[in-house]
């Protein structure tokens, strides 16, 4: 998915603009515009002190799992904390 995104945006680079966080692979510096992550890694990011994202896309949400439930709950909680 990350490679496809980079292919669609010729000036974006993998590891700079588009990162990946899956298992033991962490190629997602803070400069990334988009991070492709597993639900477990995404949950860890969402539960960090500040949610560093403006947009979160949850893939395969129709295949509900406990990790997906936790991600959705964290997103709901985070949006309640946003003023306005």
WOJO-V482349 format. One record per residue. N is the residue number from 1. RES is the residue in one letter. OMEGA is omega as a letter, one per 30 degrees, with the letter a starting at -180 (* if undefined). D_LAST is the distance of its C-alpha to the last C-alpha in whole Angstrom. Layout:
N;RES;OMEGA;D_LAST  N;RES;OMEGA;D_LAST
This chain:
1;X;a;33  2;X;l;33  3;X;l;36  4;X;l;35  5;X;l;32  6;X;l;34  7;X;a;36  8;X;a;34  9;X;a;33  10;X;a;36  11;X;l;34  12;X;l;32  13;X;l;34  14;X;a;34  15;X;l;33  16;X;a;31  17;X;a;29  18;X;a;29  19;X;l;30  20;X;l;31  21;X;a;31  22;X;l;33  23;X;a;35  24;X;a;37  25;X;l;36  26;X;l;33  27;X;a;33  28;X;l;30  29;X;a;29  30;X;a;26  31;X;a;26  32;X;l;26  33;X;a;24  34;X;l;25  35;X;l;26  36;X;a;28  37;X;l;28  38;X;a;30  39;X;a;28  40;X;l;29  41;X;l;28  42;X;l;25  43;X;l;24  44;X;l;25  45;X;a;23  46;X;a;20  47;X;l;21  48;X;a;21  49;X;l;19  50;X;l;17  51;X;a;16  52;X;a;18  53;X;l;17  54;X;a;15  55;X;l;17  56;X;l;19  57;X;l;22  58;X;a;24  59;X;l;27  60;X;a;30  61;X;l;27  62;X;l;30  63;X;a;32  64;X;l;30  65;X;l;31  66;X;l;30  67;X;l;28  68;X;l;26  69;X;l;25  70;X;l;24  71;X;a;22  72;X;l;21  73;X;l;20  74;X;l;18  75;X;l;16  76;X;l;15  77;X;a;14  78;X;a;13  79;X;l;10  80;X;a;9  81;X;a;9  82;X;l;7  83;X;l;4  84;X;*;0
